Amino acid sequence: MNTIVSDMLTGSEIFNTRFLHYSWIIPTGLFITAVFLMVYAFRRPGKKSSSILKGFLSLVYVFSGLSVWLGMHEVDAISAISGAILLWFYALLFLMDAIWWQKIEFRIPERTDLKVAMILLILLGLLYPVIEMSFGYSWPKMVLFGSECPTTTFVLGLLTGSLPKTNKWIIGFLATNAVLVGGYVGFNGFIVDAVTYLPAGIISWIMMIRYWKKAPVKKIPVMIVALVLTASLTGCTKINQEHKEAATLNISNIDFQSLKTGTFRGYYQGGMYGWRENECQVTVDSTSTGSVQVVAVELIRSVEDRPHSFFAELYQRVIDRQSLQVDVITGATLTSRAHLKALENALIKAKL
């Protein structure tokens, strides 16, 4: 998992921990209201019901941008600002369409392919937390409805169902962002987006091209679509395999008192794809009381681009406890275990 994706998950954890009451109460309320207004728009399609739902979606994106800023600004200020501004831009677009443009009209489509696509994306958005838990994520390292990915997946379902009578600028912006962000985040460690957000963007673009006008375009590059989906599924499978390997990486409970003094290097190849390859140097020395301790750990190299403070904190935990059985760095469990493995390999060389 690269630094940006790790920071995103850390930001979610910060928001969910620091603003605990608001971080689940508000999304729960947004979730219930979204379902109610969606059903209302489907049962009574028209400008009034659509405008109310668009106004509500504008408020959801305002909250989404705020949650990004509150959770991320201490971790990565640039990403926090850019992410919040983008989501507030979406809020403005829906507000403009609700008040002035009035191009989007939410309804249940008559055509089967639009109906299937709409239902699929709406369910992926609403069930996003369930999908997170199925991949091993738990509170507070989760995002709920109101955050960018589940919300936009849900919204893309609504917009896809409204084709061709929709605002193609809005669906184009959202679908493109879903492909770019979902693809990047999904293939860099957060597999949930690879099976939800990315497909939502792809499906939305396919349907938008097919129903650009009232009459559906019959000839679509099916082979290209199939190849994209196949590549996505293949990538997801590989990421999942790598994550399982990293999560089950065994770290031995080495007795530090049984070590010999000296300086030793440890290397870990980084798993099946080498994504977490790293090497460190450990210094073992005797104390004034005659006991043996690990007194220093130095990073030699790492393929992951992380600040020095990250490794320093992990190594200091080992030195303080004189054990490899330490708490991992928040938001970077797999990376932490990979570096502990290299440290273990160094200590194996130091055994008497």
C-alpha positions in Angstrom: 0.0 0.0 0.0 1.6 3.3 -1.1 1.9 6.4 1.0 -1.1 8.3 -0.5 -3.5 5.4 0.0 -2.2 4.8 3.5 -2.7 8.4 4.4 -6.3 8.3 3.1 -7.0 5.4 5.4 -5.3 7.1 8.3 -7.4 10.2 7.6 -10.5 8.1 7.8 -9.4 6.7 11.1 -8.6 10.1 12.5 -12.0 11.5 11.5 -13.9 8.4 12.9 -11.9 8.5 16.1 -11.7 12.3 16.8 -15.3 13.0 15.7 -16.8 9.7 16.9 -20.4 10.8 17.5 -20.6 12.8 14.2 -18.6 10.3 12.2 -21.4 7.6 12.3 -24.5 9.5 13.3 -24.4 11.9 10.4 -23.7 9.2 7.7 -26.4 7.1 9.2 -28.9 9.9 8.8 -27.6 10.7 5.3 -28.0 7.0 4.4 -31.6 6.8 5.5 -32.5 10.2 3.9 -30.9 9.1 0.6 -32.9 5.9 0.5 -36.1 7.7 1.3 -35.6 10.5 -1.3 -34.6 8.0 -3.9 -37.8 6.0 -3.4 -39.8 9.2 -3.4 -38.2 10.2 -6.8 -38.8 6.8 -8.3 -42.4 6.7 -7.1 -43.2 10.3 -8.2 -40.8 11.1 -11.0 -40.6 14.7 -12.0 -38.8 18.0 -11.5 -39.9 18.5 -7.9 -38.8 15.1 -6.6 -35.6 15.3 -8.6 -34.8 18.8 -7.4 -35.2 17.8 -3.8 -32.9 14.8 -4.3 -30.3 16.9 -6.1 -30.4 19.5 -3.3 -29.9 16.7 -0.8 -27.0 15.3 -2.8 -25.4 18.8 -2.8 -25.5 18.7 1.1 -24.0 15.2 1.1 -21.0 16.4 -0.9 -20.6 19.4 1.4 -20.3 17.0 4.3 -18.0 14.7 2.3 -15.6 17.5 1.5 -15.7 18.5 5.2 -14.9 15.0 6.4 -11.9 14.8 4.0 -10.5 18.1 5.3 -11.0 17.2 9.0 -9.5 13.8 8.6 -6.7 14.5 6.2 -5.4 18.0 6.8 -2.9 16.9 9.5 -1.7 13.9 7.5 -1.5 15.4 4.0 -2.7 19.1 3.7 -2.4 19.2 -0.1 -4.5 16.1 -0.6 -7.0 17.4 2.0 -7.5 20.7 0.2 -7.7 19.3 -3.3 -10.0 16.5 -2.2 -12.3 18.8 -0.3 -12.5 21.4 -3.1 -13.3 18.6 -5.7 -16.2 17.3 -3.5 -17.5 20.9 -2.9 -17.4 21.4 -6.7 -19.7 18.4 -7.1 -22.0 19.9 -4.4 -22.1 23.1 -6.5 -22.9 21.2 -9.7 -25.9 19.4 -8.1 -27.1 22.6 -6.6 -26.9 24.4 -10.0 -28.8 21.6 -11.6 -31.5 21.6 -8.9 -32.1 25.3 -9.2 -31.2 26.4 -12.7 -30.2 23.7 -15.3 -32.8 21.1 -14.3 -31.4 18.5 -16.7 -31.4 15.5 -14.4 -34.6 13.7 -13.8 -34.3 10.6 -11.6 -36.5 7.7 -12.4 -36.6 3.9 -12.9 -35.5 3.3 -16.5 -37.5 1.1 -18.9 -34.5 -0.5 -20.6 -33.2 -3.6 -18.9 -29.5 -2.8 -19.3 -29.9 0.6 -17.7 -32.1 -0.8 -14.9 -29.5 -3.5 -14.1 -26.6 -1.0 -14.1 -28.6 1.4 -11.9 -29.5 -1.3 -9.3 -25.9 -2.7 -9.3 -24.3 0.7 -8.7 -26.8 1.8 -6.1 -26.3 -1.4 -4.1 -22.5 -1.1 -4.4 -22.8 2.4 -2.9 -25.2 1.5 -0.1 -23.5 -1.7 0.8 -20.0 -0.2 0.6 -19.3 -0.7 4.4 -20.4 -4.4 4.2 -17.9 -4.9 1.3 -15.2 -3.2 3.4 -15.8 -5.7 6.2 -15.8 -8.6 3.8 -12.2 -7.6 2.9 -11.1 -7.5 6.6 -11.5 -3.8 7.3 -13.2 -2.8 10.6 -14.1 0.4 12.5 -12.6 3.0 12.7 -10.6 2.2 9.5 -13.7 2.4 7.3 -15.6 5.0 5.3 -19.4 5.2 5.5 -22.1 6.8 3.3 -21.3 10.4 2.9 -17.7 9.8 2.0 -16.6 10.2 -1.6 -16.4 6.6 -2.8 -19.7 5.1 -1.5 -21.6 8.3 -2.2 -20.4 8.7 -5.7 -20.9 5.0 -6.5 -24.5 5.4 -5.3 -25.0 8.7 -7.3 -23.6 7.2 -10.5 -26.3 4.5 -10.2 -29.0 7.2 -10.0 -27.5 9.2 -12.9 -27.0 6.1 -15.0 -30.7 5.2 -14.5 -31.7 8.7 -15.6 -30.0 8.4 -19.0 -30.4 9.9 -21.5 -32.3 12.6 -19.7 -29.5 13.7 -17.4 -26.7 16.2 -17.1 -23.9 14.5 -19.0 -21.3 17.0 -17.7 -22.0 15.9 -14.1 -22.1 12.1 -14.9 -18.9 12.6 -17.0 -17.0 14.3 -14.1 -18.1 11.8 -11.6 -17.5 8.7 -13.8 -14.0 9.9 -14.8 -13.1 10.6 -11.2 -14.3 7.2 -10.2 -12.2 5.5 -12.8 -9.0 7.5 -11.9 -9.4 7.5 -8.1 -10.9 4.0 -7.9 -8.2 2.6 -10.2 -5.3 4.3 -8.4 -6.5 3.6 -4.9 -7.8 0.1 -5.8 -4.5 -1.1 -7.4 -2.3 0.5 -4.7 -3.7 -1.4 -1.8 -7.4 -0.6 -1.0 -9.0 -3.4 -3.0 -12.5 -2.3 -2.0 -12.4 0.5 -4.5 -11.1 -1.8 -7.2 -14.4 -3.8 -7.0 -16.8 -0.9 -6.4 -15.6 2.6 -7.3 -13.6 1.7 -10.4 -16.3 -0.6 -12.0 -18.9 2.2 -11.2 -17.0 4.6 -13.3 -16.5 2.2 -16.1 -20.1 1.1 -16.2 -21.3 4.7 -16.1 -19.1 5.6 -19.1 -20.3 2.6 -21.1 -23.9 3.4 -20.5 -23.4 7.2 -21.2 -21.8 6.4 -24.5 -24.5 3.9 -25.4 -27.3 6.3 -24.5 -25.7 9.6 -25.5 -28.8 10.2 -27.5 -32.3 8.9 -27.0 -31.8 6.0 -29.3 -29.2 3.5 -27.9 -25.9 3.1 -29.8 -25.9 -0.6 -30.7 -22.3 -1.0 -31.6 -20.1 -0.7 -28.6 -16.4 -1.9 -28.5 -17.4 -4.9 -26.4 -13.9 -6.4 -26.6 -12.4 -3.3 -25.1 -14.9 -3.3 -22.3 -14.3 -7.0 -21.7 -10.6 -6.5 -21.6 -10.8 -3.6 -19.1 -13.1 -5.6 -16.8 -10.9 -8.7 -17.1 -7.8 -6.6 -16.3 -9.6 -5.1 -13.3 -10.6 -8.5 -11.9 -7.1 -9.9 -12.5 -5.5 -7.0 -10.8 -8.0 -7.3 -7.8 -7.1 -11.0 -7.5 -3.4 -10.3 -7.4 -3.7 -7.5 -4.9 -5.9 -9.8 -2.7 -3.3 -12.6 -2.8 -0.5 -10.2 -1.9 -2.5 -8.7 1.0 -3.3 -12.2 2.4 0.4 -13.1 2.2 1.5 -9.9 4.0 -1.3 -10.1 6.6 -0.3 -13.7 7.6 3.4 -13.0 7.6 4.8 -14.7 10.7 7.0 -12.6 13.0 9.0 -14.8 15.4 9.2 -14.0 19.1 13.0 -13.8 19.4 14.5 -13.7 22.9 16.7 -10.5 22.8 18.7 -11.7 25.8 20.0 -14.6 23.7 21.6 -12.3 21.1 25.3 -11.7 20.6 26.7 -8.2 20.4 27.5 -6.7 17.0 26.0 -5.1 13.9 23.8 -7.2 11.7 21.8 -6.6 8.5 18.4 -8.0 7.7 16.6 -8.2 4.4 13.0 -9.0 3.4 12.2 -9.4 -0.3 8.8 -7.7 0.1 6.4 -10.5 -0.7 5.4 -12.2 -3.9 5.6 -9.0 -5.9 8.3 -7.2 -4.0 6.0 -4.3 -3.1 7.4 -4.0 0.5 11.1 -4.9 -0.1 13.3 -3.4 2.6 16.6 -3.8 4.4 17.8 -2.6 7.8 20.8 -2.7 10.1 20.5 -3.7 13.8 23.1 -2.9 16.5 23.2 -5.2 19.6 25.2 -4.2 22.6 25.6 -5.1 26.3 24.5 -2.7 29.0 26.2 -1.7 32.2 24.2 -4.4 34.0 25.5 -7.0 31.7 22.3 -7.6 29.8 22.1 -7.6 26.0 19.9 -5.2 24.2 19.1 -3.9 20.7 20.3 -0.4 21.0 19.8 0.9 17.4 18.0 0.1 14.2 18.8 1.9 10.9 16.9 1.7 7.7 19.2 0.8 4.8 16.6 0.9 2.0 12.9 0.5 1.3 11.0 0.5 -2.0 8.1 2.3 -0.3 8.3 6.1 -0.3 7.6 7.0 3.3 9.0 9.7 5.6 11.9 8.7 7.9 9.7 9.3 11.0 7.5 6.3 10.0 10.4 3.9 10.2 12.0 5.6 13.2 8.7 5.2 15.2 8.4 1.5 14.4 12.1 0.8 15.2 11.8 2.8 18.5 8.9 0.6 19.6 11.1 -2.5 19.1 13.9 -0.9 21.1 11.6 0.3 23.9 10.0 -3.1 24.3 13.0 -5.2 23.4 10.7 -7.4 21.4 9.4 -7.8 17.8 5.9 -8.2 19.2 5.0 -4.5 19.0 1.9 -2.5 17.8 2.1 -1.7 14.1 1.9 1.8 12.8 -1.7 3.0 12.4 -2.9 2.8 8.8 0.2 0.8 7.7 -0.2 -2.7 9.1 1.2 -4.6 6.1 4.2 -2.3 5.7 5.0 -2.4 9.4 5.0 -6.3 9.4 7.3 -6.3 6.3 9.8 -4.1 8.1 9.5 -6.2 11.3 10.3 -9.2 9.1 13.6 -7.7 7.9 14.4 -6.8 11.5 13.7 -10.4 12.5 16.0 -11.7 9.7 18.8 -9.5 11.1 18.3 -10.8 14.7 18.4 -14.4 13.5 22.0 -13.7 12.4 22.6 -12.3 15.9 21.5 -15.5 17.7 24.2 -17.1 19.8 
